Amino acid sequence: MWKKLNNTRLLSDFLISIVFFSIFYLYCYYSYGICYMLNRYDANSSTLISILATILGFLITAVSILLTVKETKYIVALKNNGKYSELLKSFIQTCYLITINTILLLILTLAGIELIILWSLSVFLTIFMFIRLFTCLIILKKVIDIST
């Protein structure tokens, strides 16, 4: 059952990301046009790369802490509820998303590629990554509420 819930959560995060991306894309397209969108992505990509790399570092630290801390009441509550592996999987999936997005942005920026499809993919991955982070925080909050 928990595997189905995990897949359902991942699918719902993906669908929510599609909705947010569509709203963002349509707003930018109809407000500014496609050329403006391309110029803005290119201008802000180095800032986004820095932010993604910083978030990736924090996530890797969080995963390391979860793996090394043994028997605090929160870790015990996570393991008792069966959400310990779910939380680790969510964090690791988010790390993968951030890594893929950062590499994509680095390639696009360094090569000077101005394909709106690739920039749009990067924006979608960024939205999806933030929704996955929010999901991880929701899981942590539920565990904290259960264990107190």
N, C-alpha and C positions, 0 to 999 in steps of 0.2 A: 504494500500500500504506500509506503513512504517513497518508493521509487516513482510511483505514479504521481505523487504530490510534487516531487522534485521536478519531473518532466513538465507537469502542469504549471509550476511556478516559472520555469524557464520559458515555456511557451507564452505564458501571460506577460512576462517581462518583454519578450520579443514583440508581441502584438502591441503592447503599450508603447514601445519604442517606435514602432511603425506609425502609430497615431501621432505621437509627438513630433516625429521627423516630418510627417506629411504636413502638419500644421505649420511647423517652422519653415519648411521649404516653400509652401504656398504663400506664406506671409512675405518671405524674402523675395520670391519671384514676382509677385504682383505689386509689391511695394517699391522694389528697387530694380528689378530686371536681372537677367542672368549674368551680364558682364560685371555688374556691381558685386554680385555674390562671389564671383570668381576672384575679384580683386581683394575682397575682404578676407576670404579664406587664406589666400597667399600671404597677406600682410600679417595675419594673426597666427599663422601656423607655428612659428617658433615659440610663441607664448604658450600655445596649447601643448606643444611637445614638452616644454618644461613642467607644465602642470601635470600632464600624464605621467611623466617620469617620477615626479614627487609622489603622486598618489600610488604609483606602483611600488615605490620604496616603502611607503607606509603599509601597504597591503602585505608585502613580503614580511615586514616586521610583525604584523598581526598574526600571520600564519605561523611564523617562527615561535611567537609567544604561545599560541594555542598548542603547538606541538611540544613545547618544552615544559610548560606548567602542568604539573601532574594532578594534584588533588585539592584544588580550591573548591569552594561550594558551587561556584558557577560552572566549572569544568565537570564536576560530578553531576550537576543538574543537566548539563548538555548531554553527557553520556547516558544518564538514566532515561532521558526523553528520546534518545536516538537521534538527536539533532546535531551531535558533534561532527559526524561525517558529512552531514548536509551542509553545515556551516563551512567546513573546510572545502568541500566541493564548490560551494558558491564563491568563496574567496579565491580559489584557484582558477575557476572559470573567469572571474573578473580580472585576475592577473593576466590570463591569456588574452582577453579582449584588449586590455590596455597595451600589452606588448605588441599585438598585431597592429593596433591603431597607431602606436608610436612609430613602429617601423614603416608603416604606410605613409605617415606624415613626413618622416625623414626622407624617404625616397622621393616623394612628391616635391618637397621643398628643395632638396639638394639637386635634383634633376631638372627642376623648373618646369615640371609637367603641369599643364593647365587644362586637364580634362575634368569637366564638371562632374562626371560620373564618379571618378575616384575621390574627388573632394567631398561629394555627397555621401559616398560610402564611409569616409572618415567621420563626417558629422553624425551619420547614423550610428556608427560604432561608439562614438563619444556619448550619445544619448543612451544607447543600450548599456554602456558601461556604468553610467550614473544611476540608471534604474537598477542594475544588478547590485551596485553598492548600497542603494536604498533597501533592497531586499535583504542583504546581509545585516544591515542595521535593524531591520524589523525582526529578523530571527534572533539577534542578540537581545533586543528589548523584550521579546516574549520569554526568553530564557531567564532574564533578570527578574521579570515579573513572577515567573513560576517559582524561582528559587528564593524569593523574599517573602 
